[in-house]
């Protein structure tokens, strides 16, 4: 977007992006964007898991994250069934709490964590450590020791310094550990630069091109106490095109074959990472798990045949693709104002009681979201709207562009779909906001799985008198 002296809201596209569709009925839901149980009732109010969001807000307040348990479990099962011969690791960084970790275990998935805090939650949930993978580009000695002692199933190493730390930990504890080597395949995934993770100029992994990856594999293989499982590749997030996976698989499997030839080692496993995209708006067209499984398996089998190597045990790491569509966020409208734009155009600014403290993705990644009126039916004509938060930032935007009812007013409820991934997990206390609760819903029953923060929580770490 080009700079404009009157401000970014007046820049090109202020009338709305070309992909933005105006629904025939402003009260309708676009099913692709919502969890499977979401529906509008006869009064136009949004129900999720059989729970009327008006009743949920009356009891628990707003903003609130609403997690559809049946939808989450169904998506987890869909990945487990489609990728039947794979190990499917739920990427906990997308969203993790004790209850979700238990759901993941009950649906037969493994769990990927990337911090000691996420590991703590997993262990609290009783998750089998042997089914946990530990990621992270700068794991401390304490984190590595915790994983090794707990018996975590695999640690994905990311640097030579980390390998040295892990060697020290295994020597001190007298325990061995299974290791995967994260490699950088040099792939430019078609996604935002901050969530593309396989190009050369970034912090993750060992470069295949420079030879660092082969050197890391050699070091792990030669080190007592470290059991080399295989290679790990993750090309980014919110990816719809499997061509990036194809290029990455070709390069990673070439290294896999090189390890076999030069080191005489047949690596038993290969992790293709995650990053599968979901629909945030009508411009998104994600693949279903069965399609992804077919395409990824075909890619790997083709490359293995070309290299004359056996197909290794494969694993993937969906996070967003499971929890993203399973959650929505409900807000209360506080202020509505019409702002005149160039050439007689106008935009309706709708301020809600949350914002970038509960969803930073719009500000951080220029992410697009949708929304719907959640508390009533409207017969008013649609107007171009922008849903904004209550924080002291011009970039505090929740939904950049959406058609909203022209009679939207203070007290109405708005719901934003597809907020399960990286919203609550990246939430902050900016402006000393209290982070919202996560309320699981199923069969008409709401259950608080992460409670709303209180002022006492906010002040607990403030040690001033």
N, C-alpha and C positions, 0 to 999 in steps of 0.2 A: 504494500500500500504506500503510495507516495505521500509525502508531507503536504499539508494544506494549511494556509494561514488561519483559516477559520476552525481548525481542529479536525481530528481524524474522522469524526462522525459525518463530516461533509464531503469526505473524499469519494472517489469513484465507487459506485456500488451501494450508496446510501439508500437507494430505493429497494435494496434487497438483492441478494445474489441470484444469478440466472437459474440455479437449481431449485430455489425455494418455491414450493408448490402451495397454492392456496386451496385448502380442502373445500369441497362442495358444501359441507356442513362443518362449521368451525368447532363443533362439539365432538366430532368423530376422533377416534384413535387410529393411528397407522400401526397395525399389528406388528410389523417388523421391528418397531422401535420399543415395544413394551414386553414385559414378561407375559407368560402364557395365560395367567389368570386375570390380567387387567381387563376391566370392562367399565363402561358407563351404565349406571342404573337408570331407572325411569325418570329420576329427577335430574339426571345429568351429572351426578356426583361420581367420581372415580372410585371404584372398588378394586382392591388387590388382595388376592388370597381370601376373598369373601369378606374383607373388612372395608367398610366405608371410610374413606380418608377423612371425612368430616368428624366421624366419631373418634378416629385415631388421634387427630389433632386436638380435639376437645379434651381427651384424656392425657395425652403426652406432650402437647404443645408443638410448636413449629419453630424453625425447620426441623425436619426429621427424615432420616433415611428409612425407606420401607423395603424390606428384603423378602422377596417371594420365595419361600422355602421349597415349595413344590417345583418351581421353575428352576431354581439352582440345582436341585437334585436331578431333575430331568436332563439338564445340560451336562452335568457331570457324568451321568449314565450314558448319554449319547456319545461322549468322547471315549469312555471306557469300552463301549460296545464297538464303535467304529474302528478304534485303534486296538483291537483285541489282542494282537501279538506284541504290542508296545507296552512299555511302562509309561503311564500317564501321570505326570507330576503336576498337581495344581500349584500355580505360582502364587504363593501366599502374599507377595508384595502387593498384588492387586487389591485384596482385602482379606484380612485375617482376624478372627476372634476365636475364642475357645469353642463356641457353638459351631462355627463354620468348619473348624478343623475336625470336629467330630463328624459333621456331615460328610466331609471329604473322605474320612476313613471308612464310614459306613457304606459309601458308594464305591469303595474299592480302589480309590485313587491313591497315589503317593503324594508327597508334599514337598515343595521346594521352598526353602527359607533363605533369606540373605542377610540376616542379622541375629545377634544373640537374643534380642527381644522377640523376634518371630519364632525362634527356636524355643524360647521359654513358653510362649503361648501353646505351641505344638505339644510340648512335653506335658504341660498342664492339662491339655485335653486328653492325654493318654495315648497320643499318636505313637505308633510303633517306630522307634528311632531308625530301625533298619530300612524303613520306607521313606526316610527323609533325605533330601539332598540339600547341601549347604553351599550357597553361592556367595559372591561378594568380591570386590576388587581389592579390598584392604582389610582382610580379617586379622584381628589382633591375636596375640598369643592366647589371651584369655578366651576368646571366641573359639579358636581352634581346639584348645584344651577341652572346653565344654562339649564340643561336638564329638571329639575322639572318645572322651570318657563316657558320654551318653550312648555311644555306639551308632552314630549317624551312618546311614548306608553308603553315602558317598560325599566327598568334598570336592568341589570344582575349583581347582587352583587357577590363579589368575596372574601370578608373577613369580619370578625366581626368589624374591624375598619371602613370599608366602611359602614356597616349597621349603626353604630353609627353616622357617618357623615351624612348619609341620613336622619336619625331621626332628627338631628339638622336642616338640611335644610328644611324638611317639617314643622317643628315647626316654624322656622323663617318666612317661606313664607306663611304659612297657607294653603298649597296645599298638597294633597295626591299624591302618585305615585304608579304605578304598578311595581312589583318586581318579577324577577325570580332568583332562587338560582343556581349558577353554581357549579356543583358537579364533583368530580374526581372519575371516576369509576374503576381505577386501571387496565386499559387496555393498553397493549403494542402494539400500532399500528405499522404495518409493513411499516415504513417510516423513514426518517432521524431523528436522536434523537432530533435535534433542532426544529422540527415541529411536534413531537409527544407530545400531551398535556393532556393525560388522565392517565398516569402512576403516581404513588404516589410521586416520588421525583422530583417535579417541582413546579413552582410558581402559577399555576392557580387552582382556585376552592377550595371547601370544600371536604375533604376526606369522602367517604361513610364508609370505613372500620374503621376509627378511631371514628366515631360517630359525627364528626364535622358537617357533612352535615345535619343530623337530628337536631342538636342543632341550626344551622343557620335557618332552616325552622321554628323551634319553636319560635325563637327570632323574625323573620319577622312577623309571624302569630300573635304574642302577642303585636306587636307594633302599636299604633295608627298612622295613616297617611301612612302606608305601606299596599298595597293590594297584597297579595301573589297570583301570577299567576301559578307558577309551578317550575319545575326543568329544568336545562339546562345542556347538556353534549356535549362536543366537544372532539373527541379523537385524532385529528391531521389533517395533510394536505397531499395532494398528495397520497390518499389512493384508492386502486383498489379493495380490498377484503372486502366484507360486513360482514365477520365473526367478525371483530372488533366491528362493530356497533351492531351485535347480542349480543355479550358478554356485551357491555356497556348498551344496552337496558334492558337486563335481570337484571343487577344490579341496574340501575336507577329506573326501574319500581318496583323492590322489595322495594326500598326506598319510592317510590310513594305510594305503598300499605301500607307500615308501617306508613306513615304519616296519611293515612286514618284511620288505626286501632287505633293508639296511640293518635293522636291529634283530631280525629273526623273530619278531613278536607279532602274533595275531591278536589284535585288539578285539575284545569280545563285544564292546558296546559302542554306540554312537548316539549322541543326543542332538536332535535337530532344533532344540529351543522351542519358543512359542511365538507370541506376537500376532496371532490370528485376529483379524479385524472384526469389528461388530458394527451394527448400524446405529449411528447417533442421529442421523437425519435421513431424508429420502434420497440423498445423493449416494448413500453407502449401499453396497450390495455384497454382503459377506457370504462365503461358502459355508455349507453345513459340515459337520464333522465327518460324515461318510464321504463326501466329495474330497475333503482335505486328505483323509486317510488314503483314498485311492490314488490321488495325485502324488502325494509324498512317497508312498510305497513304490509307485511306478518309477519315480525319479531315482530313488536309491537302488532299486533292483537293476535298472538300466545301467547306472554308473558302475555297480559292482560287476556286472557281466563284462562291461568294457575293460575293466581293470583286472578281471579274472581273480577276484577275491570273494570270499563268502560274505553273504549279507550279515552284518552284525546285529545284535540285539538292539532295537531302536527305542528311543524314548522321546517324548515331547513335553512341553510345559505350558499348557493353556492356563491363563488366569483370567484376563479380561473377557475371553470368549465364554467363560462359564458364569462369572459373577456380574459382568458388566450389564447385560440386559435384565438380570434378575432383580435389580434394585432401581427404585426411583426416589427422587427427593421431593418432598412436599413443602411448600412455602406459603406464607400469608402475605398478601399484597398490602403494602403500607401507603404508597404514593403512586399516583398516575399523572403524568404530565405529557402534553403534546409539544414537541419541539419542531419548529419550522426549519426546513432544509432548503437547498437551492431549488430554483425553478418551480417554486410552489409546492414541492413535496413536503411531507411531514412524517415524523416518526413518533410513536407513542412510547415513552419511557415508563416502564413498570418497575418500581422498586419493591423488593421483597425483603423479608427479615433474615436473610442469610447473605451469601455472596462468595467472594473469593476465599473466605476462611473455611467454607465447606466444599467448595469446588474451585480449585486453582487452575484447572486444566484450560479453561478458556483464556485466562490471562497468560499462562505459561506456554501453551502450545498453539494458541489461536484456534482452539478446538471449537467445533460447532455442536450445538445441542438443539433440541426441540422442546416444546412444552404444550400443555393443555390446561384449560380451566378445569378445576377438580372438584368444585363445590356446588355447581349448579349448571343448568342449561342456559345458554344465551341465544337470543334471537337477533342480536345486533349484528350489523355488517362487520366483516373482518377489517382490521387495520394493521399496518406494518408496525411491529413492536420490537422492542429490545428490553429484555429482562435484566435488570442490574441489581447489585447488592447494596448494602448499607455502609460499606467501608469507605474510608477516605482516600480513594484511588479512582481516577477516571477510567482505569482499565478494569475496574471491579464489575465484570460482566458475567452473567450466568448463561444467557442465550442471546447471541448477537443479532440474529434475524429470525423472526417468526411472525406469522399472522396470528393476532389475538383478537378476542371479541372487543368491539368498539365500546361496550359498556362496562369493561373491566373496572373495578373500583376497590377502594380500601376494604379489607375484610374478606375479599375473595381468596380462594386457595388456588395456587398454581402447582402443577406437578411436572417435573422434568424427568424423562425416562433415561435409562442407560447410564446411571450414575454409580453403578456398583464398583467399578474399577478406578482406583487412584483418586477417589473423592474423599471418602472417610479416611483412607490410609495416608493421604497427603494433607488432611485438614490441619488447620493451625489456630492459634489463639490471637491472630492479628486483631488489633484494636481491642485486645482482651475479650474477644468473643468467646462464648462457651460452645465447645464442639457438640453438635447434635447427637441424639441417640440413634442407634440402629435397632429397628423394630422388625422382627421377623413375623410374617403373617402366613397363616395356613388354615384352611377350613373355617374361616370366620373368627379365628382366635389370634390376637396380637401377642407377641412375646418380646419383651425388651432383652436383647442379647448384648448390647453395649449401651449403658445408661447415658443420659445427658449429663454433661459436666455441670458442676455447680460453682458458685462463687467460692465455696470452701476449697474445691479442687484448685481453682485459679490461684488462691492465696497460699496454698499449702507449701509451695516452693519459694514463696516470697518471704525471706527471713527478716525483713526489716521490721523494726518495732512499730 
